[in-house]
Amino acid sequence: MPTVPSCPEWSVSDLVWHVGGIHRHRIWLITEHPDGPSGFDIERPGDDAIVDWFVDGSEELARVLESHEPTEKVWTWFPDDQTVGFWQRRMAQETAVHRWDGENANGERRAIDPWLAADGVAEFLDTLLVVQDAPPKGNGETIHVHATDAPSEWVITLAPEGARAEQGHAKADAALRGTASDLLLALWRRLPLDALEVLGDRGVAEAFVGGMDLS
């Protein structure tokens, strides 16, 4: 199978296994209500069966997410939101970005829908940024992130204690403008910053995007 350029250590089969395993793990979390993420185990199917295995799991995940109330309590890795609603959002974003990875590996990449991508940018800034062990830091430099096809604007401040983000519009040291899909994919380092319109101090934007731990 071909490799995945945006995840170069993976083949497409590895990508399908990764996403399918995450789907099944979240099904288990929501239906079994364990106290934490440990205790779940599955075997990897062969490449001749992995596509059907993935489809079955994604369809089951959709059914589980739709049949549980967003407010239902369940374990998540985000301390501020221990609900099914967290996984409804996270699984939509996880699947959307990795869908792009898979299509990109086959030269057929499609943009992520603007409304979904805009929420992905929001999630990146209100969730992923919050849980960084070593968030990007600075001396008060600011970055304005502006989606051109969705009502989504953020201002990121690189404070000495770590980056923080707020919704809103303000003049900043640097600005990143582009479609919501391109913004999301650039934040996840799937696309280079050159895919966006970069205004002002490019080094400030690079320090933020390059300083995020995406592992």
N, C-alpha and C positions, 0 to 999 in steps of 0.2 A: 504494500500500500504506500501511497505518497506520504511524504513528511508534511508537517503543518508549519509553514513559515513563521507564524506568530508564536508558535510553541515548538521550537526546532528540535527539542529532544523527543517529540512525540511523532508517531505515525498517525494517520487518520483513525486507524483501529484503536490506538491508545487514547485518542481524543474521545471517541465514542464510548469506550470503556470508562473513562474518567467521568464524563457527564452522566452516563447511565448509572454508574455507581452512586453518584451524588443523588440522583433522583430516587433511587431505591433506599438510600440511607434516610432521606427526608421523609419518605413514606413511613418508614419504621419509626422515626421520631414522633411523627404526628399520630400514628395509630397505636403505638405501644406505650408512649409517654415515659420513656426512661428518664433517669435523673441526669444523664449526661450523654455524650456522643459515643461512648465506648460500648462494646458488646455486640456490635453488628458485623456480620461477615458474609461475604458472597464469593462465589467462584467466577472467574472470568470465562465467558463462553469463547468458543473458537471463532475465528474470523468468518467462517461460513454461516454462523448463526448470530453474530453480534448485532446486525442491523435489526432483525426481528426482535431480539432481546431488548434492544434500546427502545424500539417503538412501543413494545408492551409496557415497559417501565414508564415511559413518558406519558402514555395514556392513563395509566393507573395513578401517576402523580397528579395529573390534571383532575381526575375524579376525586382524589383525596382532598386536594386543596379546595375544590368547589364544594365539597360536602361538609367541611368543618368551618365553624364560625371564625372570622378573623381574630376575635378577641379571646379565643380558647387558649389556655395556658399550655405552653410547650417549651422544651429546652431550645435555646438558640445560643450562638456564640456572642451575641450582642447584649450586654447587660441591661441596656435601657429598653429593650423590647423582647419579652419572653412570650411571644404569641404566634399563633398560626399565621397571622397577617404578615409577620416578618418574613416567613418562608414563602408566602405567596409572592411578595415583592422580590425577594432574593432569587428564587428559582426562575422567575421571569427574566431577570437580568443575567443570571448565570447562563441560562439557555440561549439567550439572544446573542451574547458576545461569543459564546462557543459555536453557535450556528454560523456566525460570520467567520470564525476560524476555519471551520470545515469547508465552507464555500470558497474561502480564499485559497485553501489548499488545492482546490480544483479549478481555480481561475474563474469562478462564477460568483464572486461576492456581491451581495446586495446590501444596501443601506438598512440599518435598523429603523423601524417606524419612528417618526419624530416624537410622538407622545411617549412611547416606551423609552426611547433614548434619552429624552429630557428627564424622565424619572430616574434613569440610570445615572445621569450626571448628578442629580440631586442625591441619590443614594451614595454615590462615590464620596460626596462632600459631607453629607450628614451622618454617614455610618462608617464607611471605610476609614475616612480621615480621623474619626473619633477614636478608633481602636488601635491606631498606629502606636507601636511600642516606642519608636523613635521618629516622630513626625518631622517633616521638613521645618527648619527654623530659619529665622532671619532677624532683621532689626526693624521690623515694621513695614517692610515692602508689601505692596498690594498687587493683586492680579484680578482683573475683571473678566469673568467668563460669561459669554453672551451667545446663546443659540439664536440663529437667524431664522429658524422655521418653527419655533415653539416659544411660549412665554416663560423663558427660563433664563434668569440672570443671577449671578453670584459674585460676591467679592471675597477673595481669600486674602488673609493677612498672615504674613510670615513673621510671627511674633517670636521673641527670644525663647519662650517656653514651648513653642510649637505652633504649627499652622492652625488657623481656625477659619471657618467660612460662614458667611451670612448671605441670605437672599437679598438681592437689591441691585441697584445701579449706582455706580459712583466712578469718578475719575480715579484711575489707578496707575501704578508705575508700569504695568504691562497689561495687555488685554489679549484674550483669545476669542476669536469670533469664527463661527462656522455652523454648519448644520448640527443639530443635536446628535445625530449619528456620528459625525466626524469628531465632535467634541468628546463624546463618550469613548470612542475608539482611540483617540489620542491620549486621553487620561489613562486608559488601560494599556497604553503603549503598543497598541496594535497598528496605529498610524503614526508617522512622524509629525512633529509640530508643523512642518511645512505644509501639511494637509489643511492647516488652518490659516486664517489671517492673524498674524502675530504683530501687535502694535506695541510701541514703547520699548521697554528694556527686556529684550529677549532672554537675557541671562536670568532674570527673576522668574520668568515662566519656566525655563529649563530647570531651575533649582527646585521648583515645586514638583513638576511632573517627574523628573528624574529621581527625586528624593523619596517618593512614595514606595513603600514595601508592598509589592503586589503578589508575594508568594502565598 
